[in-house]
Amino acid sequence: MKEFILKLIRGIDRKDIPREYIPLVDDLVRHKIIKIDGKIYKISSKYRVGQIDMAKNGLGFLVQLGFKGKDLLIEPRDLNGAGRGDLVVARRIFGGGRPRGKVVYILERAFRYTVASFDKERLLFLNVKNGQPVPVVATKRSLRELPERSVVKIDNESQMIIDVLGVLDDPLVDERISLALYNRREEFSKEAELEASAYPDYIDRELYPDRVDLTHLPFCTIDPPTARDHDDGIYWDREERVLYVAIADVSEYVHYMGAIDREAKERGFTIYFPHKAVPMLPRRLSEGICSLKEGVERLAFVIKIRLDENLEPLEEEIFDGIIRSRRRYSYDRIDQFLAGEMEGIDKIDREIIDYLLPFYRVTQELRRRRLERGFEFLNPEIRLILDEKQELVATEVERETPSHALIEEAMLLANKAAARPFEYGIFRTHEEPSMEKIEELLDELANVGIFTKEYNDIHELFLHIQREADRLGIKEHVDRLLIKTQKQAGYTAENIGHFGLGFEKYTHFTSPIRRYSDLTLHRLLKAKIRNDGRQLDYILRNIEALTVKISELEREVAKVEWDFMDRKFARWAAKNVGGEFQAVIVDPQATPVGNIDDEIVGPRIFLPFDRGRVELFDRVLVRIEEADLATTRITARVIEIVERIGDVQEGI
């Protein structure tokens, strides 16, 4: 919806209005919210569109869409039934003081569906996010037929149960809950699956006479061991100092505005659970003809980068190619090669190692230079290990290794090269943190004995903080605070640079199987290469709205993945009520919050009994008191303060 509304704000030709939005447009015309100028439909300047945010005192604020002006203040009497997160049209109210508005039209409710668990004794449904009762239209007889602690999906408008997801006590229901909370599904439409089934699982060379044949080059792919979709392959010609980054040519199979494309655009990203992926594309494509599998020919969109003696890009070329990956490696296997462990290698391994080792030395130097402008934060990912019943049995902390760094630098080179042809398009951007956030950060750090000297820029400040944190042995915890201080990276049509990486211009090119942003960029690049001005203009005309949509979908997908993790953590905690575990305090304010850091790493715990007792980064021993499987809230109590940062400082 937001994507389309942004087009209305900018102005849209009647013929470009999607069929499903014609009734809405006609209604907005009747309400005189839209003005018609010839064939162009545009929201009148009297109105502003945005999402409602709410203060605790009931005041509303319109976070404007498509405008950079200050949020409009909306008095409670002027909300007209709108709630937090709703997408609305507000009429501007002119007068003294802060800009104000009045809601005149609700375009889309923030929460169309609710997931709730069933309390059979009280015949009551409770929201799994907050435990609040949810109204449901159903007969008592039908409710009594539901099992205790059934989990259902409810349409908030009709208040009807539209799906029974399972029973809360069954670990298999967690995946369904996490997907349903954000109205996600694993299955594709019949139209999309039918379109995907039209493609074979092999490449017919005769159909692609104009593609550059790179099958003689020993490309390899490097991914996690469980990966089933392989977006990118690399080859380094050490004699010519030429890097080839070959990316799955998804745009060859996913036609613009076709059935697969429409669905991929709504998904935006692949969702990754510990045990499976919910793909952006039908598996026949994502794990089949698009995936750069070992030993088979695949269509690729290739960036060829020649570096000069100073490792600066000298020439960059983007073209359609055909490759055959010689070998699929895991990160662990490449780490063994980089450490000199060559046991069990064959002729193909040797051919690849002969260029990977020299390329690794190149990437080390590229990384060193990049960190002179950008940052390196310790923020290891926690991977859940589940058994066959989807119960949590262990966690693994995945830290960056040399193989990760090698691939990262190769992908960064490709992404920068792909951004260069555009002044307006789709960019991956990251703004500097606000001074307000930085001041809050400095106050927090002062409480743990990290003080700052005068600094010339934020980069210098952050590096000083990291050095002090490293000295105290808390760099990983402080890095999380530094990340929290920063604004979230996203997608924009205008280039505003990437603060975290230290790049002036950057985009996402290397993962079109799992990110719609990359697929869109491929289409833009191909239109530019082929001088297809009509296609280029059409995509760019709608690009701003698309970047807003994709940025929101990215945040939504992250929430799905986090919710699933929280549900597995809550199940583990429920089985360990009364157990004692070490944890680290990550927020001592109001109700203190910590993270378990023991045999299991990562569960977030609330410590309502310990207000004023604990401080930031304290290592504590806690006893788990309660775990709510529905809301995922884990409550614990501090038994002992094991280590305090102040004590560490005294020992230095």
N, C-alpha and C positions, 0 to 999 in steps of 0.2 A: 504493500500500500504506500509506504513512504516514498518508494522509488517513483511511483506514478504521481503522487502529490507534488513532488519536487518538479516534475515536468510541467504540471499545471501552474506552479508558481512562476516558472520561467516562461510559460506559454507553449502550447502544443497544438498542432494542426489536427482538425477534426478526424482526418483519415488515419492519424497515428494513435487515436484513442483505442486501447484494447477493448474487445467486445464486452468483457466482463465488467468494465468500468463505465460503460455508456449510461446505465441507469443512475449511477452515482453522479455523473457529470450533469445529466439532465435535471436531477434533483437540486444540485448546487446552482444551476442556472435559474431554476424556479425561485430559489431563495435569494437570488441576485448576488450570490457570493462569487460567481464566475461572470466575467465580462467577455463578450464575443466581439472580436475585431476582425471582420472578414471571416476567414477560416480558422483564425487563431483563438483558442479558448485559454483564458488566463484568470487566475484568482485576483479579484479586485484589490487595489492597494489599501482599501479600508480595512482589510482583514489580514490576520496573521495565522499561520498554521504551525502547530508544534505539539509537543507532548507535555502533559501536565505533571508537574512535580508538586509535592505537598509538604508543607512545614507541619510541625507537631501541633501548632496552634490553629490548624485548619486553613491557613492561607494557601492559595494555589499560585503556582508560577508557570507561565508558558515558556518552555524552552523552545525557542523559535527554530523552525526548519527553513533553511534557505536564506536566513538573514543572520547577520553577525551583531545585531543590536542587542541591547540588554533584555533579559527576560521580562515578560510582562507580568505585573502583579495582578492576581485575580482574587477578589474578595470571595469569601465562602458563598455569599448570596448570588454571585455571578458565575459559579461553576456549572449551574444547571444540570446537575447529576453526573458531571465528569469526575473521574477519580484518577489516582496516581497512575501514570503511564499511558493514559488514554491519548489517542491522536485526535486533536480537535481543531476546529476553526474558531477563532476569537475575533470579535470586532474591537478595534482599538478605541479606547476612551481617552479623549484629549482633555487636558486640564493641568493644573499645577502638580508638582511633585513627581513621583516615580511613574514611568509609563505603565498604564493599566489596560486591562482588557476584560471582555465578557464573552464567555463561551456561547456560541450560537449554533454550533453543529458538532456532533460527535461522529468522526469519520470511522474510527475503529477502537474497540475496547482493547485494553492492554491484555486482559486475561479472559480469553474466550472460553477456555476450558480450565477445570480444576480437577486435580487428582486427589482422591480422598480415601481414607480407610474406614471400614464399617465397624461400629460398636454395636454388636447385636443386642446386648442387654438393654441399651437405651434406644435402639433403632435410630441411631444417629451416625451421620457421616462427618469425619473430621479431616480438614485440609492437611495433607502430608507436609506442607511447608511450614505451617504455624500452629497446627492443632486446633484451629478454630472450627466451629460447626459450619457445615455447608448445606444450604437448603436443597432438597431433592424432591421432585414430584414422582411419587411411587406409592403403590398401595402397601398397607402393612403386610398383607399376605405375601406379596412378591418379595418384600424385604426379609421376611422370616425364612424364605427359601435360600437366601444368600448365606454362605459360610461365614463364621466369625472371622473378623479382620480381613474381609474381602477388600481388594483395592479396585476402585472404579474410576473411570474418566467421565466427568460431568460437563455437559454443555451449560454454560452459565446463563445463557439467554432463555433457553427452554427449561432449565433445571432438571433435565432428563439425563439418566445414565445412558451413555452411548457405547460404553465398552467396559467389560469386566476384565481387568488385567491379570488377576490372580489372587493369591492369598499372601498377606504380609509375612507370614512365617516361612514362606518358600523363598530361598535365595534367588531362584530364577526370576522372580518378579522384579528384582531391582532394575534390570536392564529395561523392562517395559515401563516402569515408573519414570525413569530418567528421560526416556524418549517421549513419553506422553506429556510430561511436564512442559515440554517445549514444542508439543504437537509435531513430533518427528516420527518417521516410520522407516523401517528397513526395506520394505517391499516397494518395488517400482510399479508404475502404472503399466497396464497391458500394452498401451501404445509405445511406451519407452522400451519395454522388453522386446516387443515385436520389431522395432526399429533396430535394436542392438543385434537381434538374431539374424539380420540380413547380411551381416559381415562374416566372412570366413575367419579361420584362425591362422591363416598364413598370408604371406605377401606374394602377389602375382607381379613379378618384375615388369612384365610387358605393359602393365597399366600405368607405370611411372617412368617413362623414358627420359623425362627432363630432370629427374632427381639426381643429386650428386651421389655416386656410389662410394661409400666409405667402408664397405664390408671387409676390405683388406686390412683395416686398422684394428688393432687388438683392444677395443673398448672393454671396460668392465663396469659393473654396477656395485655399489657399496651401500648396504642397508642394514637395518636391524635383522636379526636372524628369523623373526616371525613374519617379515614383510612379504606380501603377496602381490603388491603393485609396485613396479619399478619405474619411476619417472625419469631418472637421469643416469647417463653413462658418461665416462670421461676417458680421454686419451691425451697423453702429453708427448709431443714430439720434441725430445730434448735437444736434438741437433738444431732445429729451426726455432726453438723456444716458442712453440705454438701449442696452445691448449684448445682441444675440441671438447665442448660440452654438448652432448646430444640429449635432447629432451623428447619424451614421447609426443608424437604429433597427434594429439587428441583432436585438434580442430579438423583434421582430415575425416574424422568419423562422426563428430558431433556437429551437425549442421545448425547454423544460426537459426533460432526460433523453431527448431524441430521439436519433437516430443521429448527426446533425451535432453536437449538444451534447456527446455522450459523447466524440466524437473531438476536438472543440475543447478540452475539459477536459483531455484527455491531452496535447495539444500545448501549451496554455497561452498561447503567443505565436507570432507570425509570425517566422520566421527570415529575416534579410536578408543575402544574399550580394551581392558587387559587381555581379553580372550578372543576378541574379534574386531573387525572394522565394519562400520555401516557406511558404505561407499557413496561418493557423490555421483558416480556413474554406475550403470549396470555392471555387474561382475564380468559379464561376457566381454566388456571393454576394459574395465579397470584391472582385471586379473588375466585378461586374454590378449586380444589383438593390439591393444595400446601399450601393454606392459613390455618393457625392454628385457625380455626373458633371455636366459643364457642359451646360446647356440642357435637361435632362430633370427631370421631377418625381420626387422621392424622399421616402420616409417619414423623418421625423427626430424625435428626442427633443430638445426645445429647452429651454435655460435662458435666461430673460429676466432681465437684471439692470439695475435702475435705480440710477444713482449720484447721490449728492447733490452739492452744490457743492464739498464737500471730497473728492470721489471715493471716498466710503465707500458700500458697498452700502446702499441705502435700501429697496428691494423686490427680492425674488427669487421667480421663478415657474418651475416645471418642468411641461412639458406635451407631449402628442403633437402633432406638426405635419406639414405637407407644405410642402416648399420646392422651388425651382428655382434652382440655382446659375447665376448669369449668366455667370461666367467662371472658368476654372481658371488660376491663375497659378503660376509658379515663384517661389522666393525671389529669384532674380536679377532677375526683372522688377519685383517690388515694390520691391527696392532701388533700381532705376532711378527709379521714381516718387518714392520718398522723397528721392532726390538731385536731383529736379527735372528729370529727363530724360523728356520727354513725347513724344518722336518716335514717330509711327505710332499714336497712340491714336485710338480711335473713340468713338462715343456711349456705349457700354456702359462702356468704360474710364473715361470722364469721370464717369459716374454713380457708379462705385465709388471713384475717386480723391477725389471730393468728400467722402466720409465717411472714407476711410482716412487721409488726411493729418491731419485733426483728431484722429482716434482714436490715431494714432501719438504725438501730443503728450500725450494722456492716458496712454498706456502708458509713456512716458518718466518721467512723474511717479510712476506706480504703481511702476515699477521702482526709482526713487530711494528711495521710502519702504520698499520691501521690503528693500533692501540695508542699511537701518538695523538690521534684525534678522537677516537672512539673509546669504548669501554669494554671491559671483560668482567662480568658479574658471576659469582659462584651461586648458581641457582639450580642444583641438581634435581632431576626429575625422579619421582618415586614411582616405581613400577610394582603393581600388585601381582602376586602369584596366587592364582585361584585353583582349587581342585575341581574334579569333575562335577561336583554339585554347585560350583561357583561360590564356594566358601573361601574366605581369605585364609591362606596358610602361611604366607611370608610376604615380605616386601624387599625390594632391591633398590638401592639408591644408584641411579645411573648418572655418572659424572662424565664430563667431556674428556675424551681420550685423544691421543694424537691422530687417530683415523678420523674422528669427528672433525678435528681442526682442519685436516687436509681437505675433506669434502666441503666444509663450510667455506674455505677461501676460494675454492673453485667455483662454487655456486655464487658467491658474492661477486666475483669477476664477471660471470655471465649476467647476473641481474643488473649490475651497473651498465654493462654494454647494451642490454636490452632497453634500458631507460633513456640512453643517450639520444636516440632519434626524435624524442618527443619533448615539446614544451607544454603540451596539454594532452592528457591521456589518462592512464591509471598508474599512480605512483604509490609505493609503500612509504609512508611518511611517519615521522615521530617528532613531536614538538619538544622544545626545552621545557623543563618543569617550571612552574610558576614560583615567584619569589615567596609567596605565602606558604607553599608546600615546603620550600627549602628552609624557611624559618622554623616551621613545625619540626622538620627533621633535625635541625641543629639543637632545638630544645630537648628532643628525645635523646640525642646522642650525648648531650652534656650530662644527662642523668647517669650515663654509664662511663663517664670520664673521658669522652672524646670531645676535645675542644678544637675549634678551628682558628687558624690565623687568617690574616688578610689574604684574599685571593683575587686573581685577575679575571677569571672566568669560572664557569661551573665545572668544566673539565678538570681544572686544577684543584678545585674544592673537593670533588669526588675522589680524585686520586689521593689527596691528603687523608681523607676519611678512611679510604680503603687501607692505606699504609698503617694508620693508627689501629684500625680494627684487626689487621693481621698481627700487629704487635701484641694485642690483647688476646689473640686466639679466637676472635668472634667474627672473622671476616664473612663467613657464610651467612650469619644472622644479619649483620649490618648490610650486606649486599641486598638482602631481601627488603630491608627498609629503603635502600636507595632505589630499588625497582618500584616499590610502592609509591615513592615520592614522584616518580615520573608519570607523565601522561601516557595513555595507552597508544601504541602504534596502531595505525589504521590505513585505510585507502582513501586517496583524494585525487581529484582530477587536476588540481593545480599542484605543482611541485613546491613543497616547503622544506625539503631536506629531511635527513634522518639523523636526529641528535645522537641516539645511542650508538649507531655505527660510525658516526662522524663523516657521513657521505652527503655531498651536496645534491645528488640526484640518485634515486634508487627505486627499483620496482621488483615485482615477483614474476619470474619467467620460468622457473625450474620445476614446478609441480602442477601441471595442468590436469593430472589424473585426480588430484585431491583438493585443488583450489580453483574456484571459478574465476578468480582474479587473473590467474596465469593463463587460463584459456582465453579470456577476453584480450589480454595483451598479445597472445599469439595471433589472434584475428586482426588486431590493429597493425602488427608488424607485417603480416602477409599482405594486407591491403596496401600498406605503404610500399612494400617491395614490388608489388604487381601494378603499382600506380592505379589502383582501383579507388578513385576519389569518391565515388558514390558510396561504396561500402564504408570507407574511412569516415566520411562525413556523417553517415547515419549512426555509426557506433559512437562517435564523439559527441553527437548531438544529445545522446542519452547517457553519457558516461558519468556525469556528476551524480545523477540520481542512483546509478548503479553502484558507485563507490560508497555511498551512504548505506545502501542495502547490504553490500558485502561486509562492510565493517560491523554492522549490527549482527549479521549472521555469524561472523567469526566469534563475537562475544557470546552469542547464544550457544554455539557448539562447545565452547570452553565450559560453559555452565552445565551442559549435559554431561560432559566427561567428569567434571568435579563432583556433580551430584552422585554419579555412580560410585565414585571413590568413597564419598562420605557414607553411602549406604553400606558398602562393604566394611568400612571401619566401624560403623555402628553395630553391625552383626558381630564382628570380632569382640567389640567392647561388651556387648550383651552377654557373651559367653565367658567374659572375664571380670564380671562384676565382683568386687572384693579383692581383685588382684592388684598388686602394686608394681608400678612402672616408673621409669625415669621420664621426665619431660622438660621442655624448655619454655619459659614464659615469653610470649611474643607480644602480649598487650596486657599491661598491669592495670589499666584504667577501668573504672566502674566494675563490671564483672570481669575479673582477670581471665585471660585466654592463654592456653599453652598448646604445644604440640608434643605428642608422645614421641620419644626418641630412645627406643629400647630395642627389644627383639623385633618389634613392629615399629616402623617409622612413619609418622605422618598424621595420625588421627588428631583432630582438633578437639580439645577438651575445655569445658567451661568450669570455672572454679568460684562459684558464688559464695563459698564459705571463707574465702581467703582474701577479701578486699582489704587493701592496705598492708598486707603481710608480705607480698611478693613484689619484686622489681623486675624491670625489663632484662631479659636474657638470663635470669636465674635458672640454674639447673636444679630441679626439684624431684622429690619422690612423691608420687601421687597414688591414691587408691581410687579406683573406679567405683562410683556410687550407683550410677544409673545410665542406661543407654536406651533411647527411644528409637525404635526401628522406623517409625513413620517420619518423624521430623529430622532424624539422624543426629540429634543433640546428645552429646556425651557429657555427663556431669561427673566431676571428680573432686577429691579433697587432698590438699597438700599434707603429707605426713612429715616431710623433712626437707629443709633447704640444703641441698647437697653442695652447691657451689654458687658463689655470688661474684659478679664482676669486680666489685670493690675489693674483695679478698684477693683476687688475681692481681690487681694493680699493686697492692701492698707487697706482693711477693716478687714483683719485677725489679 
